[in-house]
Amino acid sequence: MGVVLGGAVLLRAFAVRPLRVISDSMAPTLRVGDRLVMDLWTYRFEAPEAGDIVVFEPPPALARSVAEPPRHSIKRVVALPGQVVQVRDGQVWVDGQARHEPYVAEPAGYTWGPERVPEGELFVLGDNRNASADSHAWGFLPARYVTGRAWVRFWPPERAGRP
């Protein structure tokens, strides 16, 4: 029994962690009440890629922009270091190319950029673009704040699987 408990503690500390979605900023992909397994391992060896759903600690700019900063936030990586990102006419553009984003709740009702993503930073947006405190509101996300990636949804059972 002790070995199983010890293994579970190590697994939770270094590899995976459960997480509950507390906002609709990633709807329709993730909804309030969804339960996820956060992968803590992958980003120790490789950098996030465009399209990944990352979990991160709120950077200072986000913490200053909301009355009560969350312990963790979940957003989708839209642009990587060195890329030029812009939001216009409801569409995200990266390096002059419109992104195909079938997961977005509705087109963005704002404009942003164009700006080049600095080294060591990411541009992240919620899938619910018009109801998300994300990079369009508080700026680039320093990659060092990323703690993991949304790996698999396990609750509710009818929506279980990769987000």
C-alpha positions, 0 to 999 in steps of 0.5 A: 500500500505504501508503494502505491501511495508513494508512487501516486504522490510522485506522479502528482508532484512531477508528471500529472495533476488534476485541474478543474475549469472555473471559467468559460474563457476556453468555451466551447473547447473547455467548459466550467466544471470540466475536469482535466489532467494537466501534463507537467512533464512535456514542457520540461523537454520541449517548448509549447507549440501553436495550438497547444492548450497551456496551463500557466501561473498568472504573470504580473500583467494578468495579476494586475488586470483582474481584481482576483487573479486565478491560481492557474489560467488555461489558454491556447497558444496562438503565436510563438517567439519571433512570429508576428501576430495580429487580430483584425476583422475577427480573424487571427493572423500569424506572419501574414497568414490567417489561422484556421481556428474551428474551435473558436466560439465566435470571431474576435470583436477586437483588433490587436497588433501587429506585434512580434512575439518576443523571445521567451514569450508566447501569445495566448488567447482563449477560445471564447475570444470575446470573454477571455482575459488573455494576451490581447488584454494583458500582453505576451505570456512569459514562457517561464510561467507555463506549468503544463498542458491540458492533456486529457479531460476526464469529466464529464464522462460524455466529453472525456478525451483530448481537449 
